[in-house]
Amino acid sequence: MGNLSLLLGSVAPKGGTNETVRRVIEETCGVTAIEYGLIAALIAIAAILAFTAVGTSLSDVFNLIAGDL
């Protein structure tokens, strides 16, 4: 990221524009991290719901088998 800032700093006009470009680059990195965090949380919730549903069904199957024995 340092090289990118260095490159943009040499091309961008002097003044506030360089600072603005740097802030936008840093902001998008933070937004990307938040998006990945939200995706991971949604996957975790989906996995918990799936395991709960499978666990309940599996428990019913074991109880049926135990009753038949």
N, CA, C and O atoms as a Tripos MOL2 file, in Angstrom:
@<TRIPOS>MOLECULE
protein
  276   275    69     0     0
PROTEIN
NO_CHARGES

@<TRIPOS>ATOM
      1 N           0.8350   -1.1790    0.0000 N.3       1 MET1
      2 CA          0.0000    0.0000    0.0000 C.3       1 MET1
      3 C           0.8810    1.2450    0.0000 C.2       1 MET1
      4 O           0.5080    2.2620   -0.5840 O.2       1 MET1
      5 N           2.0280    1.1800    0.6370 N.am      2 GLY2
      6 CA          2.9290    2.3170    0.6820 C.3       2 GLY2
      7 C           3.3950    2.7080   -0.7000 C.2       2 GLY2
      8 O           3.5040    3.8960   -1.0050 O.2       2 GLY2
      9 N           3.6760    1.7100   -1.5570 N.am      3 ASN3
     10 CA          4.1180    1.9900   -2.9190 C.3       3 ASN3
     11 C           3.0250    2.6730   -3.7230 C.2       3 ASN3
     12 O           3.3090    3.5510   -4.5370 O.2       3 ASN3
     13 N           1.7770    2.2760   -3.5010 N.am      4 LEU4
     14 CA          0.6630    2.8940   -4.2110 C.3       4 LEU4
     15 C           0.5170    4.3520   -3.8050 C.2       4 LEU4
     16 O           0.3030    5.2140   -4.6570 O.2       4 LEU4
     17 N           0.6290    4.6330   -2.5270 N.am      5 SER5
     18 CA          0.5420    6.0160   -2.0560 C.3       5 SER5
     19 C           1.6910    6.8350   -2.6200 C.2       5 SER5
     20 O           1.5200    7.9940   -2.9970 O.2       5 SER5
     21 N           2.8640    6.2160   -2.6740 N.am      6 LEU6
     22 CA          4.0340    6.9010   -3.2080 C.3       6 LEU6
     23 C           3.8300    7.2140   -4.6800 C.2       6 LEU6
     24 O           4.1700    8.3070   -5.1340 O.2       6 LEU6
     25 N           3.2790    6.2670   -5.4290 N.am      7 LEU7
     26 CA          3.0190    6.4640   -6.8510 C.3       7 LEU7
     27 C           1.9830    7.5540   -7.0670 C.2       7 LEU7
     28 O           2.1800    8.4410   -7.8980 O.2       7 LEU7
     29 N           0.8790    7.4960   -6.3270 N.am      8 LEU8
     30 CA         -0.1590    8.5070   -6.4820 C.3       8 LEU8
     31 C           0.3290    9.8730   -6.0340 C.2       8 LEU8
     32 O          -0.0810   10.8950   -6.5840 O.2       8 LEU8
     33 N           1.1940    9.8940   -5.0460 N.am      9 GLY9
     34 CA          1.7250   11.1670   -4.5680 C.3       9 GLY9
     35 C           2.5700   11.8520   -5.6140 C.2       9 GLY9
     36 O           2.6050   13.0810   -5.6780 O.2       9 GLY9
     37 N           3.2550   11.0700   -6.4400 N.am     10 SER10
     38 CA          4.1020   11.6830   -7.4570 C.3      10 SER10
     39 C           3.2990   12.1660   -8.6570 C.2      10 SER10
     40 O           3.7580   13.0440   -9.3890 O.2      10 SER10
     41 N           2.1010   11.6080   -8.8740 N.am     11 VAL11
     42 CA          1.2830   11.9720  -10.0220 C.3      11 VAL11
     43 C           0.2620   13.0450   -9.6650 C.2      11 VAL11
     44 O          -0.0250   13.9230  -10.4780 O.2      11 VAL11
     45 N          -0.2840   12.9800   -8.4600 N.am     12 ALA12
     46 CA         -1.3440   13.8990   -8.0580 C.3      12 ALA12
     47 C          -0.7930   15.3050   -7.8650 C.2      12 ALA12
     48 O           0.3550   15.4830   -7.4590 O.2      12 ALA12
     49 N          -1.6270   16.3030   -8.1600 N.am     13 PRO13
     50 CA         -1.1940   17.6700   -7.9300 C.3      13 PRO13
     51 C          -1.0060   17.9380   -6.4450 C.2      13 PRO13
     52 O          -1.6130   17.2800   -5.6000 O.2      13 PRO13
     53 N          -0.1620   18.9080   -6.1400 N.am     14 LYS14
     54 CA          0.1210   19.2380   -4.7420 C.3      14 LYS14
     55 C          -1.0940   19.8930   -4.1030 C.2      14 LYS14
     56 O          -1.8800   20.5630   -4.7720 O.2      14 LYS14
     57 N          -1.2310   19.6910   -2.8220 N.am     15 GLY15
     58 CA         -2.3510   20.2870   -2.1040 C.3      15 GLY15
     59 C          -3.2240   19.2160   -1.4910 C.2      15 GLY15
     60 O          -2.7340   18.1510   -1.1150 O.2      15 GLY15
     61 N          -4.5130   19.4880   -1.3870 N.am     16 GLY16
     62 CA         -5.4440   18.6060   -0.7030 C.3      16 GLY16
     63 C          -5.8190   17.3620   -1.4900 C.2      16 GLY16
     64 O          -6.3060   16.3980   -0.8990 O.2      16 GLY16
     65 N          -5.6140   17.3460   -2.7830 N.am     17 THR17
     66 CA         -6.0170   16.2040   -3.6010 C.3      17 THR17
     67 C          -5.2600   14.9430   -3.2140 C.2      17 THR17
     68 O          -5.8480   13.8630   -3.1510 O.2      17 THR17
     69 N          -3.9730   15.0650   -2.9560 N.am     18 ASN18
     70 CA         -3.1570   13.9200   -2.5670 C.3      18 ASN18
     71 C          -3.6830   13.3140   -1.2710 C.2      18 ASN18
     72 O          -3.7760   12.0930   -1.1490 O.2      18 ASN18
     73 N          -4.0190   14.1420   -0.3260 N.am     19 GLU19
     74 CA         -4.5660   13.6720    0.9580 C.3      19 GLU19
     75 C          -5.9180   13.0030    0.7480 C.2      19 GLU19
     76 O          -6.2040   11.9860    1.3790 O.2      19 GLU19
     77 N          -6.7430   13.5480   -0.1170 N.am     20 THR20
     78 CA         -8.0580   12.9730   -0.3920 C.3      20 THR20
     79 C          -7.9230   11.5930   -1.0290 C.2      20 THR20
     80 O          -8.6300   10.6610   -0.6450 O.2      20 THR20
     81 N          -7.0410   11.4600   -1.9790 N.am     21 VAL21
     82 CA         -6.8210   10.1680   -2.6380 C.3      21 VAL21
     83 C          -6.3310    9.1510   -1.6130 C.2      21 VAL21
     84 O          -6.7800    8.0060   -1.6240 O.2      21 VAL21
     85 N          -5.4350    9.5400   -0.7430 N.am     22 ARG22
     86 CA         -4.9120    8.6340    0.2770 C.3      22 ARG22
     87 C          -6.0300    8.1670    1.2080 C.2      22 ARG22
     88 O          -6.0940    6.9890    1.5620 O.2      22 ARG22
     89 N          -6.8980    9.0730    1.5970 N.am     23 ARG23
     90 CA         -8.0060    8.7100    2.4860 C.3      23 ARG23
     91 C          -8.9780    7.7580    1.8020 C.2      23 ARG23
     92 O          -9.4700    6.8260    2.4370 O.2      23 ARG23
     93 N          -9.2610    7.9720    0.5290 N.am     24 VAL24
     94 CA        -10.1800    7.0940   -0.2030 C.3      24 VAL24
     95 C          -9.5980    5.6910   -0.2920 C.2      24 VAL24
     96 O         -10.3220    4.7110   -0.1150 O.2      24 VAL24
     97 N          -8.3040    5.5810   -0.5630 N.am     25 ILE25
     98 CA         -7.6570    4.2740   -0.6410 C.3      25 ILE25
     99 C          -7.7290    3.5670    0.7020 C.2      25 ILE25
    100 O          -8.0420    2.3780    0.7500 O.2      25 ILE25
    101 N          -7.4500    4.2600    1.7770 N.am     26 GLU26
    102 CA         -7.5000    3.6560    3.1080 C.3      26 GLU26
    103 C          -8.9280    3.2670    3.4840 C.2      26 GLU26
    104 O          -9.1400    2.2310    4.1150 O.2      26 GLU26
    105 N          -9.8990    4.0770    3.1080 N.am     27 GLU27
    106 CA        -11.2930    3.7870    3.4190 C.3      27 GLU27
    107 C         -11.7660    2.5200    2.7410 C.2      27 GLU27
    108 O         -12.4610    1.7180    3.3630 O.2      27 GLU27
    109 N         -11.4090    2.3160    1.4830 N.am     28 THR28
    110 CA        -11.8690    1.1310    0.7770 C.3      28 THR28
    111 C         -11.2840   -0.1310    1.3850 C.2      28 THR28
    112 O         -11.9330   -1.1760    1.3550 O.2      28 THR28
    113 N         -10.1020   -0.0700    1.9240 N.am     29 CYS29
    114 CA         -9.5210   -1.2430    2.5840 C.3      29 CYS29
    115 C         -10.3370   -1.5890    3.8260 C.2      29 CYS29
    116 O         -10.5890   -2.7630    4.0930 O.2      29 CYS29
    117 N         -10.7420   -0.5960    4.5700 N.am     30 GLY30
    118 CA        -11.5480   -0.8300    5.7580 C.3      30 GLY30
    119 C         -12.9210   -1.3650    5.4050 C.2      30 GLY30
    120 O         -13.4440   -2.2410    6.0940 O.2      30 GLY30
    121 N         -13.5050   -0.8490    4.3470 N.am     31 VAL31
    122 CA        -14.8260   -1.3090    3.9060 C.3      31 VAL31
    123 C         -14.7420   -2.7620    3.4610 C.2      31 VAL31
    124 O         -15.6400   -3.5510    3.7540 O.2      31 VAL31
    125 N         -13.6920   -3.1170    2.7700 N.am     32 THR32
    126 CA        -13.5120   -4.4970    2.3270 C.3      32 THR32
    127 C         -13.4140   -5.4340    3.5230 C.2      32 THR32
    128 O         -14.0030   -6.5150    3.5050 O.2      32 THR32
    129 N         -12.6940   -5.0460    4.5430 N.am     33 ALA33
    130 CA        -12.5650   -5.8750    5.7430 C.3      33 ALA33
    131 C         -13.9220   -6.0520    6.4190 C.2      33 ALA33
    132 O         -14.2450   -7.1420    6.8910 O.2      33 ALA33
    133 N         -14.7030   -5.0010    6.4660 N.am     34 ILE34
    134 CA        -16.0390   -5.0890    7.0610 C.3      34 ILE34
    135 C         -16.9250   -6.0240    6.2420 C.2      34 ILE34
    136 O         -17.6790   -6.8150    6.8070 O.2      34 ILE34
    137 N         -16.8390   -5.9390    4.9170 N.am     35 GLU35
    138 CA        -17.6370   -6.8180    4.0570 C.3      35 GLU35
    139 C         -17.2650   -8.2780    4.2840 C.2      35 GLU35
    140 O         -18.1460   -9.1320    4.3860 O.2      35 GLU35
    141 N         -15.9720   -8.5710    4.3640 N.am     36 TYR36
    142 CA        -15.5490   -9.9430    4.6230 C.3      36 TYR36
    143 C         -16.0300  -10.4120    5.9880 C.2      36 TYR36
    144 O         -16.4100  -11.5720    6.1460 O.2      36 TYR36
    145 N         -16.0180   -9.5340    6.9610 N.am     37 GLY37
    146 CA        -16.5200   -9.8890    8.2850 C.3      37 GLY37
    147 C         -18.0080  -10.2210    8.2660 C.2      37 GLY37
    148 O         -18.4460  -11.1790    8.9030 O.2      37 GLY37
    149 N         -18.7770   -9.4270    7.5350 N.am     38 LEU38
    150 CA        -20.2170   -9.6940    7.4160 C.3      38 LEU38
    151 C         -20.4940  -11.0010    6.6830 C.2      38 LEU38
    152 O         -21.3890  -11.7550    7.0640 O.2      38 LEU38
    153 N         -19.7300  -11.2650    5.6420 N.am     39 ILE39
    154 CA        -19.8990  -12.5180    4.9050 C.3      39 ILE39
    155 C         -19.5800  -13.7060    5.8130 C.2      39 ILE39
    156 O         -20.3100  -14.6970    5.8150 O.2      39 ILE39
    157 N         -18.4990  -13.6140    6.5790 N.am     40 ALA40
    158 CA        -18.1330  -14.6980    7.4940 C.3      40 ALA40
    159 C         -19.2140  -14.9050    8.5530 C.2      40 ALA40
    160 O         -19.5190  -16.0430    8.9100 O.2      40 ALA40
    161 N         -19.7970  -13.8130    9.0580 N.am     41 ALA41
    162 CA        -20.8580  -13.9270   10.0610 C.3      41 ALA41
    163 C         -22.0960  -14.6030    9.4700 C.2      41 ALA41
    164 O         -22.7130  -15.4430   10.1250 O.2      41 ALA41
    165 N         -22.4610  -14.2470    8.2450 N.am     42 LEU42
    166 CA        -23.6200  -14.8760    7.6020 C.3      42 LEU42
    167 C         -23.3840  -16.3620    7.3420 C.2      42 LEU42
    168 O         -24.2950  -17.1730    7.5060 O.2      42 LEU42
    169 N         -22.1720  -16.7190    6.9400 N.am     43 ILE43
    170 CA        -21.8490  -18.1290    6.7320 C.3      43 ILE43
    171 C         -21.9260  -18.8870    8.0520 C.2      43 ILE43
    172 O         -22.4300  -20.0090    8.0940 O.2      43 ILE43
    173 N         -21.4310  -18.2800    9.1300 N.am     44 ALA44
    174 CA        -21.4900  -18.9250   10.4480 C.3      44 ALA44
    175 C         -22.9350  -19.1390   10.8910 C.2      44 ALA44
    176 O         -23.2760  -20.1980   11.4180 O.2      44 ALA44
    177 N         -23.7780  -18.1400   10.6790 N.am     45 ILE45
    178 CA        -25.1900  -18.2760   11.0640 C.3      45 ILE45
    179 C         -25.8570  -19.3800   10.2450 C.2      45 ILE45
    180 O         -26.6110  -20.1870   10.7900 O.2      45 ILE45
    181 N         -25.5840  -19.4190    8.9440 N.am     46 ALA46
    182 CA        -26.1600  -20.4650    8.0890 C.3      46 ALA46
    183 C         -25.6820  -21.8470    8.5330 C.2      46 ALA46
    184 O         -26.4660  -22.7950    8.5460 O.2      46 ALA46
    185 N         -24.4110  -21.9680    8.8930 N.am     47 ALA47
    186 CA        -23.8840  -23.2540    9.3400 C.3      47 ALA47
    187 C         -24.5350  -23.6860   10.6470 C.2      47 ALA47
    188 O         -24.8830  -24.8560   10.8050 O.2      47 ALA47
    189 N         -24.7030  -22.7650   11.5770 N.am     48 ILE48
    190 CA        -25.3460  -23.0930   12.8600 C.3      48 ILE48
    191 C         -26.7790  -23.5610   12.6320 C.2      48 ILE48
    192 O         -27.2130  -24.5490   13.2230 O.2      48 ILE48
    193 N         -27.5110  -22.8560   11.7780 N.am     49 LEU49
    194 CA        -28.8910  -23.2690   11.4880 C.3      49 LEU49
    195 C         -28.9360  -24.6450   10.8210 C.2      49 LEU49
    196 O         -29.7950  -25.4650   11.1460 O.2      49 LEU49
    197 N         -28.0210  -24.8970    9.8990 N.am     50 ALA50
    198 CA        -27.9910  -26.1910    9.2170 C.3      50 ALA50
    199 C         -27.6450  -27.3100   10.1880 C.2      50 ALA50
    200 O         -28.2710  -28.3700   10.1600 O.2      50 ALA50
    201 N         -26.6510  -27.0850   11.0520 N.am     51 PHE51
    202 CA        -26.2620  -28.1140   12.0160 C.3      51 PHE51
    203 C         -27.3850  -28.3860   13.0090 C.2      51 PHE51
    204 O         -27.5910  -29.5270   13.4200 O.2      51 PHE51
    205 N         -28.1000  -27.3530   13.3870 N.am     52 THR52
    206 CA        -29.2210  -27.5300   14.3120 C.3      52 THR52
    207 C         -30.3200  -28.3740   13.6660 C.2      52 THR52
    208 O         -30.8670  -29.2760   14.2990 O.2      52 THR52
    209 N         -30.6350  -28.0820   12.4230 N.am     53 ALA53
    210 CA        -31.6750  -28.8350   11.7150 C.3      53 ALA53
    211 C         -31.2580  -30.2950   11.5260 C.2      53 ALA53
    212 O         -32.0560  -31.2080   11.7390 O.2      53 ALA53
    213 N         -30.0070  -30.5040   11.1280 N.am     54 VAL54
    214 CA        -29.5100  -31.8720   10.9240 C.3      54 VAL54
    215 C         -29.4600  -32.6090   12.2630 C.2      54 VAL54
    216 O         -29.7980  -33.7900   12.3350 O.2      54 VAL54
    217 N         -29.0430  -31.9200   13.3110 N.am     55 GLY55
    218 CA        -28.9640  -32.5410   14.6330 C.3      55 GLY55
    219 C         -30.3180  -32.9990   15.1290 C.2      55 GLY55
    220 O         -30.4340  -34.0800   15.7070 O.2      55 GLY55
    221 N         -31.3400  -32.1960   14.9150 N.am     56 THR56
    222 CA        -32.6950  -32.5610   15.3330 C.3      56 THR56
    223 C         -33.1830  -33.7780   14.5420 C.2      56 THR56
    224 O         -33.7550  -34.7040   15.1160 O.2      56 THR56
    225 N         -32.9600  -33.7760   13.2440 N.am     57 SER57
    226 CA        -33.3740  -34.9060   12.4050 C.3      57 SER57
    227 C         -32.6050  -36.1690   12.7890 C.2      57 SER57
    228 O         -33.1800  -37.2560   12.8480 O.2      57 SER57
    229 N         -31.3310  -36.0290   13.0440 N.am     58 LEU58
    230 CA        -30.5050  -37.1680   13.4070 C.3      58 LEU58
    231 C         -30.9370  -37.7440   14.7530 C.2      58 LEU58
    232 O         -30.9500  -38.9610   14.9340 O.2      58 LEU58
    233 N         -31.2830  -36.8910   15.6720 N.am     59 SER59
    234 CA        -31.7740  -37.3370   16.9740 C.3      59 SER59
    235 C         -33.0590  -38.1440   16.8130 C.2      59 SER59
    236 O         -33.2390  -39.1740   17.4640 O.2      59 SER59
    237 N         -33.9440  -37.6740   15.9470 N.am     60 ASP60
    238 CA        -35.1910  -38.4060   15.6920 C.3      60 ASP60
    239 C         -34.9050  -39.7910   15.0960 C.2      60 ASP60
    240 O         -35.5560  -40.7700   15.4630 O.2      60 ASP60
    241 N         -33.9410  -39.8740   14.1880 N.am     61 VAL61
    242 CA        -33.5920  -41.1540   13.5590 C.3      61 VAL61
    243 C         -33.0310  -42.1020   14.6120 C.2      61 VAL61
    244 O         -33.4100  -43.2730   14.6400 O.2      61 VAL61
    245 N         -32.1440  -41.6300   15.4730 N.am     62 PHE62
    246 CA        -31.5760  -42.4940   16.5140 C.3      62 PHE62
    247 C         -32.6540  -42.9630   17.4940 C.2      62 PHE62
    248 O         -32.6390  -44.1120   17.9350 O.2      62 PHE62
    249 N         -33.5710  -42.0840   17.8260 N.am     63 ASN63
    250 CA        -34.6640  -42.4870   18.7180 C.3      63 ASN63
    251 C         -35.5590  -43.5400   18.0680 C.2      63 ASN63
    252 O         -36.0240  -44.4530   18.7500 O.2      63 ASN63
    253 N         -35.8050  -43.4290   16.7680 N.am     64 LEU64
    254 CA        -36.5870  -44.4180   16.0480 C.3      64 LEU64
    255 C         -35.8820  -45.7770   16.0470 C.2      64 LEU64
    256 O         -36.5030  -46.8120   16.2890 O.2      64 LEU64
    257 N         -34.5800  -45.7560   15.7720 N.am     65 ILE65
    258 CA        -33.7990  -46.9950   15.7560 C.3      65 ILE65
    259 C         -33.7680  -47.6200   17.1520 C.2      65 ILE65
    260 O         -33.9320  -48.8300   17.3020 O.2      65 ILE65
    261 N         -33.5570  -46.7890   18.1640 N.am     66 ALA66
    262 CA        -33.5140  -47.2870   19.5380 C.3      66 ALA66
    263 C         -34.8630  -47.8920   19.9290 C.2      66 ALA66
    264 O         -34.9030  -48.8900   20.6480 O.2      66 ALA66
    265 N         -35.9470  -47.3110   19.4740 N.am     67 GLY67
    266 CA        -37.2720  -47.8440   19.7670 C.3      67 GLY67
    267 C         -37.5250  -49.1720   19.0970 C.2      67 GLY67
    268 O         -38.2030  -50.0340   19.6550 O.2      67 GLY67
    269 N         -36.9790  -49.3480   17.8880 N.am     68 ASP68
    270 CA        -37.1450  -50.6050   17.1620 C.3      68 ASP68
    271 C         -36.3100  -51.7290   17.7540 C.2      68 ASP68
    272 O         -36.6550  -52.9010   17.6030 O.2      68 ASP68
    273 N         -35.2300  -51.3930   18.4170 N.am     69 LEU69
    274 CA        -34.3770  -52.4250   19.0090 C.3      69 LEU69
    275 C         -35.0400  -52.9320   20.2590 C.2      69 LEU69
    276 O         -34.5000  -53.8120   20.9300 O.2      69 LEU69
@<TRIPOS>BOND
     1     1     2 1
     2     2     3 1
     3     3     4 2
     4     3     5 am
     5     5     6 1
     6     6     7 1
     7     7     8 2
     8     7     9 am
     9     9    10 1
    10    10    11 1
    11    11    12 2
    12    11    13 am
    13    13    14 1
    14    14    15 1
    15    15    16 2
    16    15    17 am
    17    17    18 1
    18    18    19 1
    19    19    20 2
    20    19    21 am
    21    21    22 1
    22    22    23 1
    23    23    24 2
    24    23    25 am
    25    25    26 1
    26    26    27 1
    27    27    28 2
    28    27    29 am
    29    29    30 1
    30    30    31 1
    31    31    32 2
    32    31    33 am
    33    33    34 1
    34    34    35 1
    35    35    36 2
    36    35    37 am
    37    37    38 1
    38    38    39 1
    39    39    40 2
    40    39    41 am
    41    41    42 1
    42    42    43 1
    43    43    44 2
    44    43    45 am
    45    45    46 1
    46    46    47 1
    47    47    48 2
    48    47    49 am
    49    49    50 1
    50    50    51 1
    51    51    52 2
    52    51    53 am
    53    53    54 1
    54    54    55 1
    55    55    56 2
    56    55    57 am
    57    57    58 1
    58    58    59 1
    59    59    60 2
    60    59    61 am
    61    61    62 1
    62    62    63 1
    63    63    64 2
    64    63    65 am
    65    65    66 1
    66    66    67 1
    67    67    68 2
    68    67    69 am
    69    69    70 1
    70    70    71 1
    71    71    72 2
    72    71    73 am
    73    73    74 1
    74    74    75 1
    75    75    76 2
    76    75    77 am
    77    77    78 1
    78    78    79 1
    79    79    80 2
    80    79    81 am
    81    81    82 1
    82    82    83 1
    83    83    84 2
    84    83    85 am
    85    85    86 1
    86    86    87 1
    87    87    88 2
    88    87    89 am
    89    89    90 1
    90    90    91 1
    91    91    92 2
    92    91    93 am
    93    93    94 1
    94    94    95 1
    95    95    96 2
    96    95    97 am
    97    97    98 1
    98    98    99 1
    99    99   100 2
   100    99   101 am
   101   101   102 1
   102   102   103 1
   103   103   104 2
   104   103   105 am
   105   105   106 1
   106   106   107 1
   107   107   108 2
   108   107   109 am
   109   109   110 1
   110   110   111 1
   111   111   112 2
   112   111   113 am
   113   113   114 1
   114   114   115 1
   115   115   116 2
   116   115   117 am
   117   117   118 1
   118   118   119 1
   119   119   120 2
   120   119   121 am
   121   121   122 1
   122   122   123 1
   123   123   124 2
   124   123   125 am
   125   125   126 1
   126   126   127 1
   127   127   128 2
   128   127   129 am
   129   129   130 1
   130   130   131 1
   131   131   132 2
   132   131   133 am
   133   133   134 1
   134   134   135 1
   135   135   136 2
   136   135   137 am
   137   137   138 1
   138   138   139 1
   139   139   140 2
   140   139   141 am
   141   141   142 1
   142   142   143 1
   143   143   144 2
   144   143   145 am
   145   145   146 1
   146   146   147 1
   147   147   148 2
   148   147   149 am
   149   149   150 1
   150   150   151 1
   151   151   152 2
   152   151   153 am
   153   153   154 1
   154   154   155 1
   155   155   156 2
   156   155   157 am
   157   157   158 1
   158   158   159 1
   159   159   160 2
   160   159   161 am
   161   161   162 1
   162   162   163 1
   163   163   164 2
   164   163   165 am
   165   165   166 1
   166   166   167 1
   167   167   168 2
   168   167   169 am
   169   169   170 1
   170   170   171 1
   171   171   172 2
   172   171   173 am
   173   173   174 1
   174   174   175 1
   175   175   176 2
   176   175   177 am
   177   177   178 1
   178   178   179 1
   179   179   180 2
   180   179   181 am
   181   181   182 1
   182   182   183 1
   183   183   184 2
   184   183   185 am
   185   185   186 1
   186   186   187 1
   187   187   188 2
   188   187   189 am
   189   189   190 1
   190   190   191 1
   191   191   192 2
   192   191   193 am
   193   193   194 1
   194   194   195 1
   195   195   196 2
   196   195   197 am
   197   197   198 1
   198   198   199 1
   199   199   200 2
   200   199   201 am
   201   201   202 1
   202   202   203 1
   203   203   204 2
   204   203   205 am
   205   205   206 1
   206   206   207 1
   207   207   208 2
   208   207   209 am
   209   209   210 1
   210   210   211 1
   211   211   212 2
   212   211   213 am
   213   213   214 1
   214   214   215 1
   215   215   216 2
   216   215   217 am
   217   217   218 1
   218   218   219 1
   219   219   220 2
   220   219   221 am
   221   221   222 1
   222   222   223 1
   223   223   224 2
   224   223   225 am
   225   225   226 1
   226   226   227 1
   227   227   228 2
   228   227   229 am
   229   229   230 1
   230   230   231 1
   231   231   232 2
   232   231   233 am
   233   233   234 1
   234   234   235 1
   235   235   236 2
   236   235   237 am
   237   237   238 1
   238   238   239 1
   239   239   240 2
   240   239   241 am
   241   241   242 1
   242   242   243 1
   243   243   244 2
   244   243   245 am
   245   245   246 1
   246   246   247 1
   247   247   248 2
   248   247   249 am
   249   249   250 1
   250   250   251 1
   251   251   252 2
   252   251   253 am
   253   253   254 1
   254   254   255 1
   255   255   256 2
   256   255   257 am
   257   257   258 1
   258   258   259 1
   259   259   260 2
   260   259   261 am
   261   261   262 1
   262   262   263 1
   263   263   264 2
   264   263   265 am
   265   265   266 1
   266   266   267 1
   267   267   268 2
   268   267   269 am
   269   269   270 1
   270   270   271 1
   271   271   272 2
   272   271   273 am
   273   273   274 1
   274   274   275 1
   275   275   276 2
@<TRIPOS>SUBSTRUCTURE
     1 MET1         2 RESIDUE 1 A MET
     2 GLY2         6 RESIDUE 1 A GLY
     3 ASN3        10 RESIDUE 1 A ASN
     4 LEU4        14 RESIDUE 1 A LEU
     5 SER5        18 RESIDUE 1 A SER
     6 LEU6        22 RESIDUE 1 A LEU
     7 LEU7        26 RESIDUE 1 A LEU
     8 LEU8        30 RESIDUE 1 A LEU
     9 GLY9        34 RESIDUE 1 A GLY
    10 SER10       38 RESIDUE 1 A SER
    11 VAL11       42 RESIDUE 1 A VAL
    12 ALA12       46 RESIDUE 1 A ALA
    13 PRO13       50 RESIDUE 1 A PRO
    14 LYS14       54 RESIDUE 1 A LYS
    15 GLY15       58 RESIDUE 1 A GLY
    16 GLY16       62 RESIDUE 1 A GLY
    17 THR17       66 RESIDUE 1 A THR
    18 ASN18       70 RESIDUE 1 A ASN
    19 GLU19       74 RESIDUE 1 A GLU
    20 THR20       78 RESIDUE 1 A THR
    21 VAL21       82 RESIDUE 1 A VAL
    22 ARG22       86 RESIDUE 1 A ARG
    23 ARG23       90 RESIDUE 1 A ARG
    24 VAL24       94 RESIDUE 1 A VAL
    25 ILE25       98 RESIDUE 1 A ILE
    26 GLU26      102 RESIDUE 1 A GLU
    27 GLU27      106 RESIDUE 1 A GLU
    28 THR28      110 RESIDUE 1 A THR
    29 CYS29      114 RESIDUE 1 A CYS
    30 GLY30      118 RESIDUE 1 A GLY
    31 VAL31      122 RESIDUE 1 A VAL
    32 THR32      126 RESIDUE 1 A THR
    33 ALA33      130 RESIDUE 1 A ALA
    34 ILE34      134 RESIDUE 1 A ILE
    35 GLU35      138 RESIDUE 1 A GLU
    36 TYR36      142 RESIDUE 1 A TYR
    37 GLY37      146 RESIDUE 1 A GLY
    38 LEU38      150 RESIDUE 1 A LEU
    39 ILE39      154 RESIDUE 1 A ILE
    40 ALA40      158 RESIDUE 1 A ALA
    41 ALA41      162 RESIDUE 1 A ALA
    42 LEU42      166 RESIDUE 1 A LEU
    43 ILE43      170 RESIDUE 1 A ILE
    44 ALA44      174 RESIDUE 1 A ALA
    45 ILE45      178 RESIDUE 1 A ILE
    46 ALA46      182 RESIDUE 1 A ALA
    47 ALA47      186 RESIDUE 1 A ALA
    48 ILE48      190 RESIDUE 1 A ILE
    49 LEU49      194 RESIDUE 1 A LEU
    50 ALA50      198 RESIDUE 1 A ALA
    51 PHE51      202 RESIDUE 1 A PHE
    52 THR52      206 RESIDUE 1 A THR
    53 ALA53      210 RESIDUE 1 A ALA
    54 VAL54      214 RESIDUE 1 A VAL
    55 GLY55      218 RESIDUE 1 A GLY
    56 THR56      222 RESIDUE 1 A THR
    57 SER57      226 RESIDUE 1 A SER
    58 LEU58      230 RESIDUE 1 A LEU
    59 SER59      234 RESIDUE 1 A SER
    60 ASP60      238 RESIDUE 1 A ASP
    61 VAL61      242 RESIDUE 1 A VAL
    62 PHE62      246 RESIDUE 1 A PHE
    63 ASN63      250 RESIDUE 1 A ASN
    64 LEU64      254 RESIDUE 1 A LEU
    65 ILE65      258 RESIDUE 1 A ILE
    66 ALA66      262 RESIDUE 1 A ALA
    67 GLY67      266 RESIDUE 1 A GLY
    68 ASP68      270 RESIDUE 1 A ASP
    69 LEU69      274 RESIDUE 1 A LEU
